[in-house]
Amino acid sequence: MNAALPLVSIRGLQIHFGGPQRAATIDRTDLDILRGDIVALVGESGSGKSLIAHTLAGILAPAARMRVERFDFGGVDLRQQDAPAWRAIRGREVGIVFQNPRAALDPLMRIGRQLGEVIAHHRLLRGRPLLDATIAALGEVRIPDPAARLRAYPAELSGGMCQRVMLAIALAANPALLVADEPTTGLDTTTQGAVLALIAGHARSRRMATLLITHDLALARAYADRIVVLHAGQIVEMAQAADLFDRPTHPYTRRLIKATPVEAASVSDLSGIGGRPPDLDGKVPACRFAGRCDRAGAICTTDRPPLASVAPGHQSACWNPA
């Protein structure tokens, strides 16, 4: 495979819930992720970030109806894959880190067994080689005294340690893509940084494509190569991380940055975005930010703005960019 080509290439992704009159929750989304690229998908709660993560992992809820013009993964058209093929891809080619590691881990099974079963399945190891590989995997995510931790249950570990175990499980098969869905939720600030530094370190050393789902722009700026901004199921801007913060052009992105504590000199400098995303059961404007935007004009309600280049590597979808 040509390393310059995207590992993941999605075009025209739509995800629907409910009746035919309800607007798409994810609305005609395009997304590319290169090998070794850490892409942060950011936006408010309910913007559809986790739905895109679940799409990449092949774990959409049965109630979801997906339409997509193109869905390539490493040169394979995933639109043509059945459930057994998806199960083979998931775990081997796609590793997943969820936002609640305690819920994802089996509370009645020691962590050594949970990790060991995954390693045994993917690497076909048994006996002492399997034990050594399991200890090494815990060490790679910087769990102290990994040999002793094998016999621990999830309840005996901190939230940060549980997330490290989940990361070790996700990395066990050396996947081409890691999907990290809000991996720092519920962790303290220091532990958040440690977990994301681990994810970024493994992404770089393994040349692993990584999709980081987060509502925290400060974390995205610190650890991602590129940031994709999602509002109400529509991608409104994407750029290199530093570029997005230095030169945001979409009104929604500018509001998000203004609401990010790291960008404010004091609490009084913070400001909320105001308004609410559109009701998908009602009349939805072509640009879904139009009802909250002080730059909106008549065209914003009738014609969806294209995601167009505003600078090299920087795209924005706005009729009246800043």
Secondary structure, DSSP 4 states (H G I P E B T S, - for coil): --TTS-SEEEEEEEEE-SSTTSPPSEEEEEEEE-TT-EEEEE-STTSSHHHHHHHHHT---TT-EEE-SEEEETTEEGGG--HHHHHHHHHHTEEEE-S-HHHHS-TTS-HHHHHHHHHHHHH---HHHHHHHHHHHHHHTT-SSHHHHTT--GGGS-HHHHHHHHHHHHHTT--SEEEEESTTTT--HHHHHHHHHHHHHHHHHHT-EEEEEES-HHHHHHH-SEEEEEETTEEEEEEEHHHHHHS--SHHHHHHHHT-GGG-SSGGG-----S-PPPTTS---SSTTGGG-TT--HHHHHSPPP-EEEETTEEE--SS--
